[in-house]
Amino acid sequence: MLYAIGDIHGMRDQLVALIETLPLIPDDHLLFIGDYVDRGPDSKGTVDYLLEVSKEYRCTFLLGNHESMFLAFLGWDDPAYLAGEAFLANGGETTLASYGYFSNPGRFSMAPEHEDFYRSCQLSYLEGQYMFVHAGLSRDSLPLADPKYALSREDPRELLWDRNSMDLPHSLGCTVVYGHTPSPGLQVRWNLPYSIGIDTGCVFGGPLTALRLPDETIFQV
């Protein structure tokens, strides 16, 4: 089974509780939809825990727009690292504090295993009848019939920031699982067969959500 897990935003305790709730077996695959950092109290601890989980289970980590901003703020160079100027305005100070940035800002460094974690995050993933992205797709991709081709032509900004496409019908022949945009009621955004939104606003008082596939069972804490 594949378990897709929604936006965590530094809420390490909720993440630990959710993982311990899941009926995992050794062959299961955990896919994290991005936004591990910012706003919540323990971004570094969240990544520490994700690294431990990845030693026990197959894991795929998608890049979220908040990781993208964080890495751009730090001066990392990649087309997917964007909007560093908006990092502090979007809760980035909690991430910096968890990494000890303010205690020694001129000599800040990150542990190599954390650097490797962030650099390994993917923009998208395909498995079976499901596509996984952090935020969404451009509207130009919605009429396309080939999901691999659609992803190959996407700009990282759309995959990381789009809030306008995932409630719309598309012709991709798969269900898009995404995070980034919680519903007003902080519930799963069901739009079958086209999409499922699993950011349920954990850092805003909602649950942290895991979606098991292909049976589309929801687990929450």
N, C-alpha and C positions, 0 to 999 in steps of 0.2 A: 504494500500500500504506500501511497504518497500522502504525506501530510503537509499542506501549505499553511503557513503561519503568518498572521497579519502583523501590522506595524507595532513595534515594541516600544520605541522611544524611551530607552533607559529604564524601563520598568522591569528590572531584573527579577524581583520577587515573583511577580505575576508570570514571567516566563518560566521560572523554575517550577512553579505550581502547575502550569499548563503541561509542560513536558512530563512531569510526574503523573499527570492525569491520563495521558495518552496510553492506550494499550499497545505499546510498541513491541515489535519483535525484531531480531537482528537484521532481517532483510529489508526493513522499512526504509523509506527515503523521506527525509525532512527537507522541505523547501521553505526558505524564509524570504518574504516578499520585499524586504528592505525597510529602511528607517529604524535602525537599531539604536540610534543616538538622538540627542537633543530633547529638551523639555523635561524629561523624567530625571530622577535623582542619580542614576548610576549607569551611565553610558559605558564607561570602561568595564565595569563589572558585568554588564550584559554581554559585551564581546568576549570577556574572559570565559563566561559560561558557555557561549556558543562554541568557542574553541574546544572546551571540554566535551560538549555533546558531539562535536564532529569526530572525536576520537572513538566514539562508540557506534555511531550511525553514519550512513551516507548522508551528506548534507550538501545542498545547493544554496548559495547566498546571492540574492539579487542586490544590486545597488539601488538605494533609495535616493530621493532628492536631498535628504538631509546628510547622508554620507557624501554626496556630491558637493554640497556646499562646504562641508567640513574640510574636505581634502583640498578644494580650491582655496579656501581661507588659509590653509597651511602652505599654499604655494605649490602643491603637486600639479604636474602638467599632464593632462590627458583630455581628449575631447569630451569625455563624460563628466569631468569635474568642472562644475559650472556655478555661477552665482555666489562666489565666496563673499561678495560684498553684502549679501543678504543673510549670512550665517548667524550673526549675533542677533538680528531682528527676529529670527525664527527659533529661538531657544538654545542657541549654540553655547551660551555661557555655561550652561549646566554640563555640557560635554567637556568644555575646556577645564572646568573645575574638577571633574572626575579624573581627568588625566594630569592634574597638578600643574596646569599651565600657568595659573596666576601666581603660584609660589616662586616660579623661576621663568618668566616669559621669554627672556632673552636667550635661554639655553634649553628650550623645550626639546625633548626627544620622545619618540614613541618606541615601545618595545618591538623588536623585529617581527614577532609573531602577529602583532596587531597590524603592522605595515603589510605583511603578507596577506592577512585577512582582508583588509580593505582593497588591496590591489587585485585580489582574486574574485571580487564580487562581479557578477555578470549583469548585463542589461536585460536579458530575457532568457527564457528556457521553454522548450517544447517537449512534451511527453504525451504520447497517445493522442487523445482528443482534446487536449488542454494546452493553451498557451499561457505563460506566466510573465507578467511585466509589473513593474512597480506601480505605474500610474495609468498609462493608456497608450493609445496609438493616434496617429494623425488621421484626420477624416479621409485623406486620400487613400489610406490603406483599407478602409472599411469595405469598398466594393471588390477587393481582390479575393481570389479563390485559393491562393497559395500562401499559407502562413509563413513559411520560411522566406519566401520572396518578400512578403510584407515586412518582416523584421529586418531583412538585409538592407532595405531602403529607408529605414526610420532614422530620424535625427534623435540623438540621445535626449535632447530637451523634451521631445514629445513623450518618450518612454518614461521619463522621470517626473514630468510636471503636468501632463495633460489632465484636465478635469472635465472635458466636454464630450468625449467620444464613447465612453464605456456603457452608457445607458442607451446607446443607439443600436439598431440592428446592423449586422455586417454579414459578409459572404465568405468569411474565412474558413468555414467548415470545422471550427473548433470553438470551445468555450474559453474565453479569456478570463483568467483569475488575476485579480489586481488588488492593490491596497491604496494608500495615498489619500483617498477621499471617503471619510466616514459619512454614513447617512445621518440625517438630522436626529434620528432616534437611536443612533449608535448600535445599529443592528446590521446583520449581513445584508448586502445589497444583491438580492436575487433578480436576475434578468435573463433567465434561461430561455433558449439555449445559447444566448449570446455571451453572457458574462456573469461573474460572481465577484462582488467586492467584499474583501475580508478585513479591511481596516474598520474596526468597530470602536475606535476611540479609546483605547486602553488608558492613555495618558490624560484623557479628559473625563475619566470616571466610568467609561464603558468597559466591557469585557475584553480580554485578549482572546483571539479566536484562532482555532485550527480547523481547516477543512480537509477531511479525509477523502481521497479519490482512489478509484472512480465511483464509490458509492455515495459521494457528496454528503457525508455525515459531518455534523458540526460538533466540535468540542470547545467549551469556553470556561474560563475562570474569571 
